[in-house]
C-alpha cells in the first residue's frame, strides 16, 4: 500500500481570544449619583458669554 499524504493542519487564528487578556481588564467605575450629589457635572454650563456666540437670538428681536 502507498503511504497517504498527510494533510497540513489548518491553523485558525482567533485574534479575539489571542488578545483577550490584554484588553479585557477589570476597571473601577465612578459613582455618578454620588458625584451629582456633590455638585460635579461633566459638562460645565454657561462658561462663555454671549459675545463669543456666532449667532445670537438678541439680533432677531431688534428687526
C-alpha distance (Angstrom), angle and dihedral (degrees) to the residues before:
residue distance angle dihedral
X1 . . .
X2 3.74 . .
X3 3.76 119.4 .
X4 3.76 115.1 -105.6
X5 3.76 116.4 -120.2
X6 3.76 111.3 -115.2
X7 3.76 113.8 -122.2
X8 3.82 112.0 -130.8
X9 3.79 110.8 -112.1
X10 3.74 113.6 -106.7
X11 3.80 109.7 -122.3
X12 3.79 112.1 -151.7
X13 3.78 111.3 -160.3
X14 3.77 109.4 -150.6
X15 3.80 101.5 -165.6
X16 3.80 92.6 -176.5
X17 3.78 92.7 58.3
X18 3.81 91.5 39.9
X19 3.81 94.9 58.4
X20 3.80 96.9 29.7
X21 3.80 95.3 106.1
X22 3.81 93.0 50.0
X23 3.79 96.1 52.8
X24 3.80 106.9 29.6
X25 3.79 103.7 72.7
X26 3.76 129.7 151.1
X27 3.76 113.4 -103.5
X28 3.78 135.8 -164.5
X29 3.80 112.1 -121.3
X30 3.78 125.0 -148.8
X31 3.80 115.5 -121.2
X32 3.81 102.3 -122.7
X33 3.79 94.1 -170.3
X34 3.80 92.2 57.8
X35 3.80 91.1 46.4
X36 3.80 91.1 49.8
X37 3.81 89.8 53.4
X38 3.79 89.4 51.4
X39 3.81 90.3 52.7
X40 3.80 99.6 -105.5
X41 3.79 116.2 148.1
X42 3.78 123.1 -178.2
X43 3.78 96.2 -145.3
X44 3.78 112.9 41.8
X45 3.79 113.3 -137.1
X46 3.79 125.9 -141.0
X47 3.78 99.7 15.1
X48 3.80 95.9 139.8
X49 3.75 128.7 57.5
X50 3.81 122.8 -132.1
X51 3.82 92.1 -98.5
X52 3.79 92.6 75.9
X53 3.78 96.5 50.8
X54 3.82 113.1 101.8
X55 3.80 93.6 -146.3
X56 3.73 125.0 32.9
X57 3.77 129.9 -169.2
X58 3.79 89.4 -144.5
X59 3.81 89.8 74.7
X60 3.81 90.8 60.0
X61 3.79 93.1 57.8
X62 3.80 93.2 59.7
X63 3.81 95.5 52.7
